[in-house]
Amino acid sequence: MAKLPWHNDHPLDPAKVARILADDLDGFADSRVAALGEGWDFATYLVDDDWVFRFPKRRQAARQLEREHKLLDALAESLERQPIAIPRYRFHVRDSRLAPLPYVGYAMLRGAPLLECDAQSIDCADIGSQLGGFLKRLHAAAPSRQPRVFRDHFPANLIEFRRELHESAAALPAAIASACATLLARSPPLDEGPPQFQHGDLGAEHILIDPAHGRITAIIDWGDAGWGNSVADFIGLWAWGGDRAVHAALPPWGRTLSDDDWVRLRMWGTAYAIGSAYYGYKDRRDPLHATALRWLARIHAAGQLADPGTPDA
């Protein structure tokens, strides 16, 4: 049987993580460990209610972790004096006796993933405005130079998005699956503008908020940060909150979107929703699959699967 893209070559459990930490680190004997979450590349564990430890699921992800550590250190000074936190790695164990790959630990960043929050009970425009301000600060803090040559990778990614749709179409309403296939058969307008320094994987699962106060508390999972398509960091916000949330992000971001930008954003945001449905379906994550279906139903009802140039009503 073929491995799924997020397969774990080195599965762990809380008891084994507790043994690893006790063996590697002072002050972690008899720690309380609980599984916190698992994404495509990492499994995370909450330790003593105060620490998050991230363990790569494959060797490729371990290399990504090294890069991410350097990046977060480079961004730390520029982004630390603002209300939205980013991880700061306190521990980076590169040579463990019990863990098969290097791993990291950082102080727990409090908040619920935006993915799990109801867009009807939170002010989407306020969330968008906060994110726009954060992205402006992030772009200004770019720790590397803008590349001389930039190629928009979104069109090439459509091949993978079509595969995900094909493999999960049976779990989608027929009308939505058909409309998604028609949309992904299109070629999006190429982004020929200057790239932006960005998070690079800013899905709604990586935006943490305080639901009681409607505030973004943290942005996590920085392994894909770099220079890229100017709308890429808005796809999770758009899938969650639609055009209104993104419109609110633009003034603090300090930029505008052209008609072609909106087409790219809606196509990419739809592809992200399809990918979330695929992940939820294949990995038996029913809440994630249900959330992605709600997003796709809203996008379909707005006419944006038929024409991604269509604004929200």
Long-range contacts (C-beta under 8 A, 24 or more apart in sequence): 4-282, 4-283, 5-40, 6-38, 6-39, 6-40, 6-41, 6-57, 6-279, 6-283, 7-57, 7-58, 8-38, 8-43, 8-57, 8-58, 9-57, 9-58, 9-59, 10-55, 10-56, 10-57, 10-58, 10-100, 10-101, 11-43, 12-43, 12-45, 12-55, 14-45, 16-98, 17-45, 17-47, 17-53, 17-55, 19-98, 20-96, 20-98, 20-99, 20-103, 21-47, 21-53, 23-96, 23-97, 23-98, 24-93, 24-96, 24-97, 24-98, 24-99, 25-91, 25-93, 25-105, 39-205, 39-221, 40-279, 41-223, 42-221, 46-108, 47-105, 49-108, 50-107, 50-108, 51-90, 51-105, 51-106, 51-107, 51-108, 52-87, 52-105, 52-106, 52-107, 52-108, 52-109, 53-91, 53-103, 53-104, 53-105, 54-103, 54-104, 54-105, 55-99, 55-101, 55-103, 56-101, 56-102, 56-103, 59-101, 61-101, 61-223, 62-101, 62-102, 64-223, 65-92, 65-102, 65-103, 65-104, 65-223, 66-102, 67-223, 68-222, 68-223, 68-225, 69-104, 71-143, 71-222, 71-225, 72-222, 74-143, 75-138, 75-141, 75-143, 78-137, 78-140, 78-141, 79-137, 79-138, 79-141, 82-134, 82-137, 83-130, 83-215, 83-216, 84-130, 84-134, 84-216, 84-217, 84-218, 84-219, 85-109, 85-217, 85-218, 85-219, 86-218, 86-219, 86-220, 86-222, 87-218, 87-220, 87-222, 109-208, 109-217, 109-218, 109-220, 110-208, 110-210, 110-217, 110-218, 111-208, 111-209, 111-210, 111-216, 111-217, 111-218, 112-208, 112-209, 112-210, 112-211, 113-204, 113-205, 113-206, 113-207, 113-208, 113-209, 114-204, 114-205, 114-207, 114-208, 114-209, 114-216, 114-236, 114-237, 114-240, 115-203, 115-204, 115-205, 115-236, 115-240, 115-276, 115-288, 115-291, 116-287, 116-291, 117-209, 117-211, 119-240, 119-241, 119-242, 119-245, 121-211, 122-209, 122-211, 122-214, 123-214, 124-240, 124-241, 124-242, 124-244, 124-245, 124-248, 125-244, 125-245, 125-247, 125-248, 126-214, 126-248, 127-209, 127-214, 127-216, 127-237, 127-241, 127-245, 127-248, 128-237, 128-241, 128-244, 128-245, 128-246, 128-247, 128-248, 128-249, 129-248, 129-249, 129-251, 129-252, 130-215, 130-216, 130-252, 131-207, 131-216, 131-234, 131-237, 131-249, 132-248, 132-249, 132-250, 132-251, 132-252, 132-253, 133-252, 133-253, 134-216, 134-219, 135-198, 135-199, 135-233, 135-249, 135-253, 136-252, 136-253, 136-254, 138-197, 138-198, 138-199, 139-196, 139-197, 139-198, 141-197, 142-197, 142-227, 144-197, 144-226, 144-227, 146-194, 146-195, 146-197, 146-227, 147-195, 147-227, 150-194, 150-195, 150-227, 150-228, 152-190, 152-191, 152-192, 152-229, 153-228, 153-229, 154-188, 154-191, 154-229, 154-232, 154-264, 154-267, 154-268, 155-187, 155-188, 155-190, 157-271, 158-184, 158-187, 158-188, 158-271, 161-271, 161-274, 161-275, 164-274, 164-275, 164-278, 165-274, 165-278, 167-278, 167-282, 168-274, 168-277, 168-278, 168-281, 168-282, 171-277, 171-281, 171-289, 172-277, 172-293, 172-296, 173-293, 173-297, 175-300, 176-293, 176-296, 176-297, 176-300, 176-305, 179-300, 179-305, 179-306, 180-270, 180-274, 180-296, 180-305, 182-305, 182-306, 183-267, 183-270, 183-305, 183-306, 183-308, 184-267, 184-270, 184-271, 184-274, 186-267, 186-308, 188-263, 188-264, 188-267, 188-268, 189-260, 189-263, 189-264, 191-229, 191-230, 191-231, 191-260, 191-261, 191-264, 193-230, 194-230, 195-227, 195-228, 195-229, 195-230, 196-227, 196-228, 196-229, 196-230, 196-232, 196-233, 197-225, 197-226, 197-227, 198-225, 198-226, 198-227, 198-228, 198-232, 198-233, 199-224, 199-225, 199-233, 200-224, 200-225, 200-226, 200-228, 200-232, 200-233, 202-232, 202-233, 202-234, 202-235, 202-236, 202-237, 203-235, 203-236, 203-239, 203-272, 203-276, 204-236, 204-237, 204-239, 204-240, 205-236, 206-236, 207-236, 207-237, 229-264, 229-268, 230-255, 230-261, 231-257, 231-261, 231-264, 231-265, 231-268, 232-268, 234-265, 234-269, 235-265, 235-268, 235-269, 235-271, 235-272, 236-269, 236-272, 238-265, 238-266, 238-269, 239-269, 239-270, 239-272, 239-273, 239-276, 239-295, 239-299, 240-295, 242-298, 242-302, 242-312, 243-311, 243-312, 244-312, 259-309, 262-308, 262-309, 262-311, 263-308, 263-309, 266-299, 266-304, 266-308, 266-309, 267-308, 269-299, 270-296, 270-299, 270-304, 270-305, 270-308, 273-299
